[in-house]
Amino acid sequence: MLASLLDFLAGGLIQASLGTLVIYLLVATQLTILSVTLYLHRSMAHRAVDFHPVVAHFFRFWTWLTTSMITREWAAIHRKHHAKVETADDPHSPQVKGIGNVFWRGVELYREARGDRESIEKYGKGCPDDWIERHLYTPHATLGPTLLLFISFALFGFAGVAVWAIQMAWIPFWAAGVVNGLGHWWGYRNFESADTSTNLTPWGVWIGGEELHNNHHAFPSSAKFALRKWEFDIGWASIRVFEKLGLAKVLRVAPSLDVRPNIAMPDGETLRALLAIRFQAMTDYYRNVTLPALRESRGGKLPLALRRGLADGGRWLDDGKRERLQAWLAERPKMATLAEYRQRLAHVLDDRSHDAQATLQRLQAWCAEAEASGIAALEAFSMRLKGYTLAPARG
């Protein structure tokens, strides 16, 4: 009897080997990651994909069981992050709160954001509000992980407690710390978005595709995060499988850019494309206009932060670095001209007025002046820009 009890405490009902425990842990944690990225993020927060009710409820149950996160709160906090990105109201901006705080204290920042009930009400609309949400998932959020602890202990004994502890740390570390922290601090950028978001790696596998964070910020409502030929998003691959099985419906993906030849002046089609993919346009400007001129000016030794300042207009530079960049530009009239044209184009594309005709006229004026500037790269960019159009999105 004592021997049986000791065996149970050591290995639980299953008496699993170390290899089995590792496999279980990897499967369970990746299922949690997929539940967060597919359901909480892409489906609930951004309405980019709808899942069959059975699949959606499984994801909801699994996040309750393994994270204690409430769908409405998670969606609200994430929507606020996009609405207030890199400002004092952003729940977890490394630029404001510091990379150390976001990376190591991501859970605490999430809890602080949960306490702002006014924001939860404002940004949390459209999330589940059925009987089980009102009577179980929301009022008894911590019951899920507690139940999981007992299940893990029953199946695996004391080893199950260690497995459970790792599961509890998985989302706080990878999502709250790595994605929210490093995803706005380190990596590469495909798009000069109006924030500091980065892609951590072109292969979004370990964190469900959330590694492609800059792509997501450029096109938040896209169900697909991989936007370059060499990138891979396992979350999108999962969605396509569900779609093939009739268990998911993709609502939105990032628009694709096409270029029409021989367009004399920007027209309504140009403007629609630019407003939809304005970050792509600013990225093209940096790569096709600013970078070649930078090489010609022998600015290769320009510090990385100042080079990034040329890409984003110095938005994230402190006062000292901004002054250094301005002094550097003052010594290089061509680079200063290109920086001015970039700033003017950004103002046109960031225009939030409802007068589309006035915005189009400003764009036409910008193109006319760019083509009369005498700068070959700027002229070529403008000629191409006029032909921008939206191509049908493809998976």
C-alpha positions in Angstrom: 0.0 0.0 0.0 2.8 2.4 1.0 4.7 1.5 -2.1 1.7 2.2 -4.3 1.2 5.6 -2.7 4.9 6.5 -3.2 4.6 5.3 -6.8 1.6 7.6 -7.3 3.3 10.6 -5.7 6.3 10.0 -7.9 4.7 9.4 -11.2 0.9 9.8 -10.9 -1.6 7.6 -12.7 0.4 7.4 -15.9 3.9 6.8 -14.6 5.2 8.7 -17.6 8.8 8.7 -18.6 10.8 11.9 -18.9 10.5 11.8 -22.7 6.7 11.6 -22.4 6.6 14.5 -20.0 8.6 16.6 -22.4 6.4 15.8 -25.3 3.3 16.5 -23.3 4.7 19.9 -22.1 5.6 20.9 -25.7 2.2 19.9 -27.1 0.3 21.6 -24.2 2.3 24.9 -24.3 2.1 25.1 -28.1 -1.6 24.5 -27.9 -1.8 27.4 -25.4 0.2 29.6 -27.8 -2.1 28.8 -30.7 -5.2 29.5 -28.6 -3.8 32.9 -27.8 -2.7 33.9 -31.3 -5.5 32.3 -33.2 -8.5 33.0 -30.9 -7.7 35.9 -28.5 -5.5 37.8 -30.9 -6.5 37.3 -34.6 -10.1 36.3 -34.0 -11.3 38.3 -31.0 -9.0 41.3 -30.8 -8.8 42.0 -34.6 -11.7 40.2 -36.1 -9.5 38.8 -38.9 -10.8 35.3 -38.8 -13.9 33.5 -37.5 -13.8 29.9 -36.2 -16.5 27.3 -36.0 -18.3 27.7 -32.6 -16.9 24.3 -31.4 -13.3 25.3 -32.2 -13.7 28.8 -30.8 -15.1 27.5 -27.6 -12.3 24.9 -27.2 -9.8 27.7 -27.6 -11.7 29.8 -25.0 -11.8 26.8 -22.6 -8.1 26.1 -23.1 -7.0 29.6 -22.3 -9.2 29.6 -19.2 -7.7 26.3 -18.1 -4.1 27.2 -18.8 -3.8 31.0 -18.4 -6.8 32.3 -16.4 -7.0 35.1 -19.0 -10.4 36.5 -19.7 -11.2 37.0 -23.4 -12.8 40.4 -23.1 -9.9 41.8 -21.0 -7.2 40.4 -23.2 -8.8 41.8 -26.4 -9.4 45.2 -24.7 -5.8 45.5 -23.5 -4.4 44.5 -26.9 -6.7 46.9 -28.8 -5.7 49.7 -26.5 -2.0 48.8 -27.2 -2.7 49.4 -30.9 -4.7 52.6 -30.3 -2.2 54.2 -28.0 1.0 52.5 -29.2 4.3 54.0 -27.8 2.5 56.6 -25.7 2.1 56.9 -22.0 -1.3 55.2 -22.3 0.2 52.1 -24.0 -0.2 49.2 -21.5 3.2 47.8 -22.4 5.5 50.0 -24.5 9.2 49.5 -23.9 9.8 53.0 -25.2 7.8 54.4 -22.3 8.0 51.9 -19.5 11.5 50.5 -20.3 12.5 47.3 -21.9 13.5 45.8 -18.5 10.1 46.5 -17.1 8.2 45.1 -20.0 10.4 42.0 -20.4 10.5 41.0 -16.8 7.3 42.6 -15.4 4.9 41.9 -18.3 2.4 40.1 -16.1 2.3 43.0 -13.6 1.7 45.4 -16.4 -1.1 43.2 -17.7 -2.7 43.2 -14.3 -2.4 47.0 -14.0 -4.2 47.2 -17.4 -6.9 44.9 -16.2 -7.6 47.3 -13.4 -8.5 50.1 -15.8 -12.1 49.1 -16.1 -13.0 52.1 -18.2 -10.6 51.0 -20.9 -11.9 47.4 -20.6 -15.4 48.7 -21.3 -14.2 50.9 -24.1 -12.0 48.5 -26.0 -13.6 45.2 -25.0 -16.7 45.2 -27.1 -17.8 42.3 -29.2 -16.4 39.5 -27.1 -18.3 36.5 -25.7 -21.0 37.3 -23.2 -22.9 34.0 -22.9 -24.0 32.0 -19.9 -20.7 30.2 -19.4 -18.7 33.4 -19.7 -20.8 35.2 -17.2 -21.0 32.3 -14.7 -17.7 30.5 -15.0 -14.9 31.9 -17.2 -15.0 35.5 -16.0 -16.0 35.2 -12.3 -13.9 32.1 -11.7 -10.9 32.8 -14.0 -8.3 31.4 -11.5 -10.3 28.1 -11.2 -8.9 27.0 -14.5 -5.2 26.9 -13.6 -6.1 25.5 -10.2 -8.0 22.6 -11.8 -5.1 22.1 -14.2 -2.8 21.7 -11.2 -4.9 18.9 -9.8 -5.1 17.2 -13.1 -1.4 17.5 -13.7 -0.7 16.1 -10.2 -3.1 13.2 -10.7 -1.6 12.3 -14.1 2.1 12.8 -13.4 2.6 13.1 -9.6 5.0 15.6 -8.3 6.6 15.9 -11.8 3.2 17.2 -12.9 3.5 20.1 -10.5 6.8 21.1 -12.2 5.1 20.7 -15.6 2.2 22.9 -14.4 4.6 25.6 -13.2 6.3 25.8 -16.6 2.9 26.0 -18.3 2.0 28.9 -16.0 5.2 30.8 -16.9 4.9 30.1 -20.6 2.6 32.8 -21.8 3.8 35.5 -19.3 7.4 34.9 -20.6 6.9 34.4 -24.3 3.9 36.7 -24.9 4.1 39.4 -22.2 7.9 39.5 -22.1 9.3 38.5 -25.5 6.6 39.7 -27.9 5.5 42.8 -26.0 9.1 43.6 -25.0 11.6 42.5 -27.5 9.0 42.8 -30.3 9.3 46.6 -29.8 13.0 46.6 -29.2 15.1 44.3 -31.3 14.8 42.6 -34.7 14.2 43.6 -38.3 11.5 45.8 -39.8 9.7 45.2 -43.1 7.6 48.3 -42.7 8.3 51.8 -41.4 5.2 51.6 -39.2 4.3 54.5 -36.8 5.8 52.6 -33.8 8.9 50.6 -32.9 7.6 47.1 -33.6 10.1 44.6 -35.0 10.0 41.1 -36.4 12.0 38.9 -34.1 12.6 36.2 -36.7 11.3 35.5 -40.2 10.1 32.1 -39.1 7.2 32.4 -36.7 7.0 28.9 -35.2 7.8 28.9 -31.5 5.4 31.7 -30.5 2.7 30.8 -33.1 3.7 33.5 -35.6 3.7 36.3 -33.1 7.4 36.6 -33.9 6.4 38.6 -37.0 5.3 41.6 -34.9 6.3 44.4 -37.2 4.2 42.9 -40.0 1.3 42.7 -37.6 1.5 46.3 -36.6 1.7 47.4 -40.2 -1.5 45.4 -41.0 -3.2 44.7 -37.6 -6.4 43.3 -39.1 -4.7 40.7 -41.2 -5.1 37.1 -40.3 -1.8 36.4 -41.9 1.4 37.7 -40.3 4.0 36.4 -42.9 4.2 39.0 -45.6 7.5 38.3 -47.4 8.3 35.2 -49.5 10.9 34.0 -47.0 8.7 34.3 -43.9 6.6 31.6 -42.4 3.7 32.0 -39.9 2.6 28.7 -38.3 -0.5 30.4 -37.0 -1.6 31.2 -40.6 -0.7 27.6 -41.6 -3.1 26.4 -38.8 -5.8 28.8 -40.0 -5.6 27.4 -43.5 -5.9 23.9 -42.2 -9.0 24.9 -40.3 -10.3 26.7 -43.4 -9.9 23.5 -45.5 -11.9 21.6 -42.9 -14.7 24.1 -43.0 -13.9 25.2 -39.4 -12.6 28.7 -40.1 -13.5 31.7 -42.3 -10.8 34.2 -43.1 -12.2 37.7 -43.0 -9.2 39.9 -43.8 -5.6 39.6 -44.9 -3.0 42.3 -45.7 -3.6 43.9 -49.1 -1.0 43.3 -51.8 0.7 46.0 -53.8 0.6 46.2 -57.5 2.0 49.0 -59.8 0.2 50.2 -62.9 2.5 51.5 -65.7 2.3 55.0 -67.3 0.1 56.8 -64.8 0.5 60.5 -65.5 -0.9 61.7 -62.1 -1.9 60.1 -58.9 -5.6 59.2 -59.0 -8.3 57.9 -56.7 -6.9 54.3 -57.1 -3.5 55.5 -56.1 -4.8 57.2 -53.0 -6.8 54.2 -51.9 -3.7 52.0 -52.3 -1.5 54.4 -50.4 -3.9 54.8 -47.5 -4.2 51.1 -47.2 -0.5 50.4 -47.4 1.1 53.7 -46.3 3.8 51.9 -44.3 4.8 50.1 -47.4 5.1 53.4 -49.3 7.3 54.9 -46.5 9.4 51.8 -46.5 9.9 52.0 -50.3 10.9 55.6 -49.9 13.6 54.7 -47.4 15.0 51.8 -49.4 14.8 53.3 -52.8 15.5 57.0 -52.2 17.1 57.6 -48.8 19.5 54.6 -48.6 21.1 55.1 -52.0 21.6 58.7 -51.3 23.1 57.8 -47.9 25.6 55.6 -49.5 26.5 58.3 -52.0 27.0 60.8 -49.2 29.4 58.3 -47.5 27.1 58.2 -44.5 27.9 54.6 -43.8 29.4 55.4 -40.5 26.3 57.2 -39.3 25.2 55.5 -36.0 22.4 53.0 -36.4 20.0 55.1 -34.3 20.5 58.1 -36.6 20.1 55.9 -39.7 16.8 54.7 -38.2 16.0 58.4 -37.7 16.2 58.9 -41.4 13.8 56.0 -41.9 11.1 57.2 -39.5 11.7 61.0 -39.4 13.5 60.9 -36.1 10.2 60.0 -34.3 11.9 58.0 -31.6 15.2 59.9 -31.2 15.8 61.8 -27.9 16.6 65.5 -28.1 20.4 65.0 -28.2 20.3 62.5 -31.1 17.7 64.5 -32.9 20.0 67.6 -32.8 22.9 65.4 -34.0 20.8 64.2 -37.0 19.8 67.7 -37.8 23.4 68.9 -37.7 24.4 66.0 -40.0 21.7 66.9 -42.5 22.6 70.5 -42.4 26.0 69.6 -43.8 24.4 67.5 -46.6 21.8 69.6 -48.5 20.7 66.6 -50.7 20.0 64.4 -47.7 18.2 67.3 -46.0 16.0 67.7 -49.1 15.2 64.0 -49.2 14.3 64.1 -45.5 12.0 67.1 -46.1 10.2 65.3 -48.9 9.8 62.2 -46.8 8.3 64.3 -44.0 5.9 65.9 -46.4 4.8 62.6 -47.9 4.2 61.2 -44.4 2.0 64.1 -43.6 -0.1 63.5 -46.7 -0.5 59.8 -46.0 -1.2 60.3 -42.3 -4.0 62.8 -43.1 -7.1 61.7 -41.2 -9.5 64.2 -42.8 -12.5 63.1 -44.7 -11.7 65.3 -47.7 -10.3 62.7 -50.1 -10.1 65.2 -52.9 -8.0 67.6 -50.9 -5.6 64.8 -49.9 -5.3 63.7 -53.5 -4.5 67.2 -54.6 -1.7 67.4 -52.0 -0.4 64.0 -53.2 -0.4 65.3 -56.8 1.4 68.4 -55.8 4.0 66.3 -53.9 4.6 64.1 -57.0 4.9 67.1 -59.3 7.5 68.8 -57.1 9.4 65.5 -56.6 9.7 65.0 -60.3 11.0 68.5 -60.7 13.5 68.2 -57.9 16.4 67.1 -60.1 17.1 64.1 -57.9 16.9 61.0 -60.1 15.9 58.6 -57.3 13.2 60.8 -56.0 11.8 61.3 -59.5 11.8 57.5 -60.1 10.1 56.9 -56.8 7.3 59.4 -57.6 6.8 57.9 -61.1 6.3 54.5 -59.5 4.2 55.8 -56.6 1.6 57.2 -59.0 0.9 53.7 -60.3 0.3 52.1 -56.9 -2.9 50.0 -56.8 -4.2 47.2 -54.6 -3.9 43.7 -56.0 -6.3 40.9 -54.9 -5.0 39.4 -51.6 -3.6 36.0 -51.9 -2.9 33.3 -49.2 
